[in-house]
Amino acid sequence: MLSTFLLTSTVSRTFAEDSAIEDISQDLTDTVFENVDDSNSDVEIDQSTSISTGSDNTYSDTVLNESTGTFGRVTTQAYPSIGNCGLSVYYPHPSNNNSEEIHTRIESQCKIFPLVSNSVSGKTYRSRWYGWQRVATLKSKTVTLPSSRVQRFRRTVVAKCKAGTLYRYRTEGFGTVSTGVQKFSGAAYEQNDDEIKCVKR
């Protein structure tokens, strides 16, 4: 049995500006908004986040090998640490284009191996007095060949907020890439050190 693990890391602190040409409409469609209104019931929701320090998993999946047309067991390992391969989560920030939204970009890429698929999902939380409260979940989406985005797939988690409110935000990103023979999986997060203000544009 091959031993594998889920890579958990905080990526370098990077702030990604919204691009006027970037279309996040599909990411909005794939996002479940939660706990936008404050209420007492929020206390019971998501007091801990998904990524825990020292996560360790051993597992494999049955996948289609595109080159042979057959199915086989593929062990999932952490993204390779060489060759510009990995999962990046950028700083959560108020959208520069849309009112009352907090955006975080998640990017999964691998340049050293030709990929047949690339999957990305994410969750955004805000700080509350009792811990982190989930406010948005970006459902998993997979791009496959012949898409030009398969080597570098980026998505945006969109969290709704109320203008003028101040919270710290934390976004967790999850990604899996496959060469058709080998799968690599990772998780990373980024969070604000200070509260950020929700803006009405």
PyMOL commands that set and color helices and strands:
alter all, ss='L'
color gray80, all
select helices_A, chain A and resi 25-29+40-44
alter helices_A, ss='H'
color red, helices_A
select strands_A, chain A and resi 7-10+31-33+60-65+70-78+85-89+93-94+101-110+117-128+131-144+152-160+166-167+169-178+183-191+196-197
alter strands_A, ss='S'
color yellow, strands_A
deselect
rebuild
show_as cartoon
